[in-house]
Amino acid sequence: MIMKYEVIIYWSQEDQTFIAEVPELPGCAADGETYQEALQNVEVIMQEWIETAQELGRIVPQPKGRLLFA
């Protein structure tokens, strides 16, 4: 499955790691020691988020494309 959700990646000074968040999927976030690792990790979490939502009968939002968070 190709993920088309916007991902925001930033450095967390407090945690000393990169954080990747998916604003359209509440609570969907991951971290990594590198930018690329954070992105890879959040792709796994997005898939798990969607699978869990479907199993629970919850609505999975359609990707909206570029958001205005940044």
JOQUIUR-V420087 format. One line per field, one symbol per residue. phi: phi as a letter, one per 20 degrees, with the letter a starting at -180 (. if undefined). psi: psi as a letter, one per 40 degrees, with the letter a starting at -180 (. if undefined). burial: b if it has 16 or more other C-alpha atoms within 10 Angstrom, else e. A space follows every 10 residues. Layout:
phi=???
psi=???
burial=???
This chain:
phi=.eedefdddb edffelbedd cdgfdgnebb cafcgfffff fffffgffgf ffgffemefd ffgenfddee
psi=hhheihhhhi hhddefihhh igdeghehii iididddddd dddddddddd dddddefihh iiheahifd.
burial=eeeebbbebe beeeeebbbb bbebbeebbb bbeebebbbe bbbebbeebb eeeeeeeeee eeeeeeeeee
